[in-house]
């Protein structure tokens, strides 16, 4: 079975390295200021000529309250009035981008992230969606994957009804942990009842998919209390679950400095949490998709993995990797053909650029031939746990073992350790290696040694 995992504590301890999550290759660490608006316009023109379908990501940075663990780009404010000036600039960006695309290019996927998208009032959400529909070809038949991140403390039945009316059919719910002591330690008090109410509303309103996010490794967590959280979440029966490893990097993320590091679980406790969580979810019928992701067998991600069509982009595992991804809003990242580009992460810079009728593109990267090749290798392994040399050789006109000859000793070591099987015509990531797939992908990363591993979270 694709979701078969074998827990090997010794292997995990040896290969639990810090490294990228590979939502892209090259990763965002490689982005540079040489890429600008001209490159973006050129890529948009190519997208228009090729008539490629689109995936839109819209970043809403505002949160009313700070969660101490958070590493997202956000603005903490109780002033709801700050949203309107931002929306004005966001609408300008939408107009400037859309005029370089063909109005017939279908938006197969839409995702509102943050921050807290439901920080926006109902009128502001209507205003923003109306503007998107005016300038992009959003589908009206509910066939698109249109999702939004929900904080149950910022949503009720009327909010869920509005979102369904506006065309959203997927929700991702931040939960993290249900234990009150853990919630107090990270400043996110959120009851099971609040979360259940939003899920009940989503089911009643026929949202197509519900995802719940959990985090293990938070202060005051123990294997026992986290297992109780997972048990309660299983009763909620989300279609998908993301179980993230908390990376404590207070030198990079200021809110994390409010976390008492003495209250963090030990590495051994974190491993036990993950092992128990995997056992609980697999026993409940969830399939391990990869990395931190689990899904019910009839979910589109599980089906795509079974059919070898699963892909990965800045939104994680996806069935829409063939789309050009257009990022809108502060810090948003686009992936259009071979171009990656990112808007300024500073809210004032973003708004000032658009006030001057300029796009806020601040950095990016244009993939070369080697980047494209390694991206294909990493994507195949991280999505499907196997790779046929012939597929890469035909697509890129290379001899696989010759091209990657210098990597072979590392791969052979991994094969001896039981992470992978190295055959004459393929690499297969074995059940003991699936939790460590990032470590296998790192072997193929040409940039990794140029950067401090401290920039990345650990695999486990």
N, C-alpha and C positions, 0 to 999 in steps of 0.2 A: 504493500500500500504506500501511496505517496506520503501519507502523514505519519508513517512509522518513524519513531524516534527511539534511539537507545541512549539512556543516560549513562555517561561514563565520567565520573567525578575526576579521575586522574587526567583524562584528556582535556576536560573543561578547564582545569587549573592550569594546564600547560599552554593551552591555546586561547585562553580568555584575554586577548590583547585589546588595546585601545585602537580603534580604527573607524573608518567612515561607515555610514549606513547605506551608501550607494543608492540613494534616491536619484543620483546622476553619476555619470562618469564622463569626463573628469568631474570631481566634486567641486562644490562652491568655493572651497579653499583655493582653488586654482584661478578663480575669477580675477581679472585685473582691469585697471582703468583705461586700457587701450581700446576696449569695446565701448561704443557709444551709440547715439541715436541713429547715425547713418547706417550702421550695421543692422540695427533693428528694422529700419525701413526697407533695407535690401532683403532681409529675411521675410518680411511681411509680403513683399512683392512676389518672392518665390512661392510663398504659401498660396497667394492669390492665383498665380499662374497654374500651380499644380492642383488647385481646387481641393486642398486637403481639409478634412473636417477639423473642428476646433474643440479645445477644452479650455474653459475660462476659469481662472482662479481669482477671486476678489478678496482682498485683505481688508478687514475692518479692525483697526488696532486697539479700540477702546475697551477698557474693563473698568467696572465700578469698584472692584476690590482686587487687591494683589494676592496672588497665590505664591508663597515663598519658593516653591520648587520651580517655577515657570522660567523657561529659557526662550520664550517666544518674543517677537517684536510687538510690544504693546505700550499703550499709554494709559496710566491709571488716573481716573478722574471721576468725580461725582457729578461734574458739570455736563449734563446731556447736550447742552448747547454747542459743545465743541464738535459734535458730529456734523453739523450743517456746513461749516466752511470746508471740512474735509470732503463731504459729499460733492460740493461744488467742484472741487479740483478733480475728484475721481470721475465725475461726469465729463469734465474736459478731456481727461486722459482717454476715456472710452471713445469720445468723438474723434480724437486725434489718431487713435489706433485703428478704429473701424474704417476710416476713410481710405486706408491702405489695403483693405481686404475686400473680397467680393461679397456682396450682400447675400449671395446664395450659399456661402460656406456654412454648413450646418454646425451648430454648437451641440455636440453629442454629450458633453459633460460640462457641468457647472458646479463650482464649489465655493461657498462662502466660509472663510476661515478668519482666525483672529489671534489675539483679542477675543472679544465676545460679539459675534455678529448681531445677536439680539439686544445689544446695547442700543441699537437704533430703534427709534419709535416705529409704530406700525405705519404711520404716514411716510416716514423716511425709507422704510423697506419697500413700500409700494413705489415711491418715487425712484429709487435705485433700480428696481426690477423693470419698471416702465422704460427707463432710459436704456437699460441693456437690451430690452426687446426692440426698442426703436432702432438701435444701431447694429445689433447682431441678430443672426437668424436662429433664435431660440425655438425649440420644438414645442408645439402646442398639444401634442397627442400623448403626453406622459411617457414617451418612449426614451427620452434622454435620462442620463444619470445626473440628477440635480440635487446636490447635497448641501447641508449647512451644519456647522458645529453649534451645539446647543449647551448652554449652561442652565441646568434645571432651575437654578435660583433666579434666572432672568427670563423664564418662559412659563406660560400657563396654557390652558386649553385654547384661549382666544388667540394667543401667539401661534400655537401649532396649527390652528384653523387658517390663520392668515398665510402661514408659510405654505400650506398645502394649496391654498387658493392661488398663490403666486407661482406655483409650478414645482416646488420642491417635493421630492419623493424619497429622499434619503436623509437620515439625521445621524450625526455622530455626537454622542453624549459624553462629556467629561465627568468622570466619577472619581477615579483615582483610588479611594479607599473609603470604607463605610465606618471605620472605627472612630468614635468621637475624639479620642486622645490623639490619634494621628491627624485628624482634621484640624484640631486646634494647633498642633505643632506646625502645620503648613498654612494656617490661616484660610482654610476652606471648609466652612461648616455647611454640610449639605446632607439632608436626611434621605433615608431610603424612600420615604413617602414622596418627597419632592421628585426624586428620580423616577419612581414608579408612575407617578401621575403623568409625566411627560411621555413615558413609554406607552401607557394606556391610551393617551390621546393620539400618539402616532399610529398605533395599531387600529384604533377606531376610525381614524381619518385615512386609512389605507396607504400610509407611507410604505414604500416597497422594501426598505432595509433600515435596520437599526444597528448602529455600532456603539459599543461602550469602550472607553479608554480606562485602563487601570495602570497604576505605577507601583512597582515593588522596589524596596530600598529606601522608603521614606522614614523620617524620624519616628521612633516609638512603634514601628511595625515589628511584629514577631511572626514567625511561620504560622503560629496558631491563629492570631487575629486576622492575618491576611487570608488564611484558608477560609475563615468564616465569611469574609467579604466575597471571595470567589464563589462560595456556596450560594450566597444571596444573589449574586449576579447571574449564576446559572439558572436560578428560579425565574429571573426576568426574561430568559430566553432571547437574548439579542442574536441577530443573524451573524454578526461579526464581533470579535473582541480584539483589542490591541492591548498587550501587556508589556509595558515599557519598563526598562531598567532605569531607575533614577541615577543620573550622573551628577554628583555633587562637585560643581565647578564654581565656587564662590568668587574666585579671582576673575572669572569671565562674566558671571551673571549676578548683579548686585543683590537682587531679592534673596538669593540663596544665602547671603551673609546673615540673614535673620534666623537661619536654621542652626540649631545647636548640634554641632558635629558629634558630640558625645552621645547623642540620642539616636544616631544612625545605626542600623543593624550591621553586624559584622559581615564580611564576605561569605563566611560559612552559612550564616542565617539567610543571606540573599539567595545563595544557591539552593538552600532548602525550600525557600518560598517559590522559586521558579520551578523546581522539580515537583513540588506538591501541586502547583497551579496546572502544570502540564498534565499530570495524572488526573486531576479533577476534570479538566476540560475534555480530555480524550475520553474519559469514562462517561461523560455526559453527551458524547456524540459529536464533539467539535473536531474538525480536521486542522492539523497544523499546516498552515500555508507557507510559513517561513518567517525568519526574523522574529518579530513579536506578534505575529498575526495568526488568528484562528477564525474559522468560519464553519457554519453548518454545511453539511454535504450538498444541500441544494442551493447554496449561495453561488452567485455568479463567479466569485473568486475561486471557489473550490472547483467549479465546473471548468473554468478557464484553465486552471492548472492541470486538471485531468486531460483536457484536450490540447495541452501544450500551446495555449494562446495567451497565457498570463504574461503581463509586462510590469515594468516598474518605472515610476517617474517621481517628480517632487512631491506628489500627493501619496506616495507609497505604492503598494501593489494596486494594479489597475487593469481593466479590460479595454482601456482607451489610450494605450501607449502609441497608437498609430496617429493620434491627433496632434496637431500643433497646439502647444500649451501657451496661452496668453495670460501672463500675470498682471493684474491691475491693482493698484494701491501701493502704499508705502511698503518697501522691502520685498515686494512681490517679484518672483522669478518667472521668466518665460523660457520655454524651450521650443524653438521654431527651426525645424530642420536641424542643421548642425550648429546653430547659434544658441548659446545660453546668455541671457542678460538679466540683470537685476536692477530694480528701482532703488533709489536712495533709501537707506534705512532710517534716516532722520526725518521726522514728520515736517519740520519747518522747511528743510531743503526740498522735500517732495512737493509741498504746497507752493513754495515760492517759484519753483521751476515751472509748474503748470500755470501759475498766475501770470507768468511771462509767455504763456503759450508754447512752452518747451516741454518735451517729455523729460521725465526724471531719471532716465537711464544713467546709472553710475558706474557699473562694471559688468564684466561678462567674459565670455570665452568663445572662440570659434574653433570647433573640433577639427583636428587634422586627421590624416588617414589612420595613423596609429591609434589615436583616441577612439575613432569609430570602431576599429577592430576590437580593442580591449573592452569597449562599452558592450559590444555584442557578446563577448565571452562572459563578462561579469553578469550581464542581464540573464543570459541563459542559465547560468549556474544558480543565481540567487532566486530565480523564479521556478526552475524545474529540477534542480539538483542533479543535472547531468548535462553533458555536452558532447555532441558528435563532431569529431575533428572535420569530417567531410563537409558539414554544413558551413563551418567557418572558412574552410579552404575554397569552397565554391563561391561563397559570397565575396571574399576578399582576395582571391587569386594568390594564395600563399600555401606553403607547406607548414602545417600547424606545429609539428614537433621541431622543425628547423627554425621557425620564427621565434618560438619560445624556448629554444634549447637551453639558454642559461638558467631558466626557471626549473628545469627538470629535476635537479637534485632536491630542491625544496618539495616539489610534488611527490617525488619518490619517498622522502621522509614522511610526508603526510600519509602516503599509502601504507608504509610500514606501520605507522601508528594506528591505522584503521579509520582515518577520517574519510579517505577517498579510495576508490578502486581505479587504478591506472591501467587501462587496457590498450591494445594496439590501435583501436579506433575511437576510443571515447574515454572521458572522465566521468565517473559516477560518484556523487557524494553519498556516502553510506549513512545508515541511520544514526551512528555515533557522531557523524560530522555535520548533521543538518542544523543543529543548534549553533554550530560554529562556522556556518557558511560564509560569514563575513571574513573570517580568517583565511579561508581558501581563496576568496576573491582578492584579498590583499596581495596575494602572491603575484597577481596580474596587474597590479596598480603601479604604473611607471612613475608616479609622482610621490608616493607615500614617504619615501625616505628623505624627501626635501623638507618635510614639515614635522614639527614636534607632535608626537602622539598625544600630548596633553590637550590638543584641540578637539579630540574625539572622545566619545564615550567608549567604555569597554564593551566587548561583544556580549558578555553575560552580566 
